[in-house]
Amino acid sequence: EQANVLKKAIAEEPHFISGRECMNTDTIRVTKGDILLKSGAEGVCCVVDLRKGYGMALKCHDGGARAVESAALAILQKLNCFKLAEQQALSKWIEPHLRNWSGTEVGQIRVDLG
């Protein structure tokens, strides 16, 4: 019962997890709270997929938040956790394009799950 209350609260106001325009908030919003995740300090990301019953915690050794967020979503994608529309809506976070201060694309993060 309490887990459902928590899920409902997070799904209704996902921006309270990490703010607006970020991977955590977008993933929670797009999946309607079925996938809950939070990335944070020093490259840590914790994930729960309530549809499939999966959970994971990731740590990027160099503390890079961008890398751990892309890795978490790539793993969820590989495990077929996203519906097609969700995957499309989250594509900018799965393999994000990197831009410099003037907006010029200078690279892209790609996850190799080998």
N, C-alpha and C positions, 0 to 999 in steps of 0.2 A: 504493500500500500504506500509506504513512504517513498519508495523508489519511483513510483508512478507520479507522485506529487512533485518530486524533484525534477523528473524528466519533463513534466508539463510546464513547470516554472522556467526551466532552461529553454525549452522550445518556444515559449511565448516571448521571452526577452533574451535572445541569444547574445545580444551586444553587451550584456552585463558580464559575460565570460571574458571577453578580450577587447571590447570596443567595437567600433564599426569598421567596415572595409578591411577585414582581416580573415585569414584562413579559418580560424576556429569558428568565428561567428558565421561565416558563409556556409561552412560544412553543416553546422547545427541547423541553420535556417533552411538550407536546401533539402536536407534529409528529414525535416520536421521533427528533429530531436531523436531520430532513430540511431544516429551516430553522434556520440558526444565525445569531444576531444578538447584538450587544453594543452597548448605548448607554453613554455615559460623559460625561466632563467636557465642559462648555461646549456641550451640545446636539448631540453627534455620535453617529451610529448607523451601524454597518456591518452589512450583511446578506448572507448567501449562501443561496440556495435550491438545494439539491443535486438536487432532483427536476427542476427546469426549467433549471438551469444559469444562473440569474440572480445577479447581485451588484450591490450598490449601497452607496453611502456618502451619508449625509445630514448636513447641518449646519443647525441652527436659528440664525439670526443673533443672536437675543437670548440664546442659550445655554440655552433652556428644554428640559429633558429630557422633560417631559410631552408637549410638542408634537411633538418629533422622534420619540418612540416611537409616538405615535398615527399620525403621518404615515407612518412605515415600515410599520406594519401595514395602513394604508389602501391604500398602494401595492401591497403584496402581495395584498391582497384584490381590488383592481381588476385585477390581472394573473392572477387566478384561481389563485393559488398554494396556497390553503387548500382542503382538503376541507370539506364542509359541517359535519361534527362539530367540526373544528378551528376553523372560523370561529365557531361558536356558543360553544365553550369560551373563545375569546379575545375575545369581544364586549366584556367589561368593560374591555379595554385599547384596543380600536379607537375607541370613543367613550366615554371614561370620564366618570363623573359626579364633579363636584368637591364636596367637603364641607368645611365649616368645622370648627373645633376641637370643636364640640359635636355634630358629625355631621349637621347640617342641610345638605341639598343646596343649593348656591349657584350651580351652573353645570354646564356640560358642554363637553368639548373635542370639536370637530367639524372634520374635515378636508375641505376643498373642493378636489377635484382637477380641478374645472372641466372 
